[in-house]
Amino acid sequence: CGPGWYPIVAELDRGIAAADPAARYCQIKEKFGGLRVYLDSAETPEVEALILAAEDRAARTCEACGQPGMLRAERSYMQTLCDRHSA
C-alpha cells in the first residue's frame, strides 16, 4: 500500500499488538482500491474490529498522501485517492 495509508497501518499494528501479542501478519496490501489485512492466526473479535476499522478508514483516505479520498476507477485499476492524486 502507499504512504498515505502508513499511519493507518501503524495504528492498526499497535492496536493488534496490544489486543493479541501472538498475532502474526500474513499480508497487508491494497486490493480493489481498499486496504486488506490478513493474519496467519484466527482473529479475536477485538482484532477483527480493529482490522475492519482500519479498512474503513483507508476507504476514505488517499493512498498517496493521507488526505481525504474516495475510490477511483478512472484508470485500468481501482485506487482510493484525493482529487489531486486522481488527476
N, C-alpha and C positions, 0 to 999 in steps of 0.2 A: 504494500500500500504506500501511498505517497506521504510526504512530510506533513501535510495538513492534518492527517489522522494520527500522527505520532503522539500528541498529547492524550488523545482518547485511548490509544493502546497502552500508554504508560500508566494512565489512571486505572485502566482495567487490570493491568498486571498487578498493581499494588493491591487492588481490591481482592483479586483472586488469591494472591499470596497470603493475605490476612484471613480470608474465608476458608481456604484449603491449601495449606503449605505443601501438600503432597501432589497437587495438580501439576501436570506437565502438558505443554502445548504440543499439538501435532502439526497445526498450521494456523497462520494468521495471514489473511490475504484479502485482496479485492476480487469480488466476483459479481458480475452483472451490475456493476456500479455501487455495490454495497460492501461493507466490511463483513468478513466471515472469520469466525474464531472456532477452532476445533481443538479439543483436548484428547489426550490419549486415554484418560480415565473417565469414568462416569461422572457426570456433573451433579453436584448437590443442587437443591432448589435455589440456594443463595448464589452460587456460582452461575447457574443458568440465568438468574435475574440480572446479574452483573453483565453477562455477555449480551443479553437482549437489550439492555440499556445502552451499552456501547455501540451496538449495531444500529440502534435507533438514532443515537446522536450522530454517528457517522453519516447516516442517510440525509442529514440536514447540514452537513459540514463539507466545504470544499476540500477534496483530497489533496489539492495542490498547495493551498495556503492556510486552511483552517478557518476561513471566513464563512458566513452562512452560504449554503449552496443548495442545489437541487439536482435530481437525477437528470442527466442529459443523454440523449440518444441521437444527437445530430451527426455523429461520426459513425464509423463502422462498428463501434463498440459503445457500451454504456459507461458513464462516469458520473460521479457526483462532483459538480463544480460550481463555482460562483460565476457571475456574469462575465467578469474579466477573464478568467481562465477558460471559459467556454468559447470566447470569441476567437 
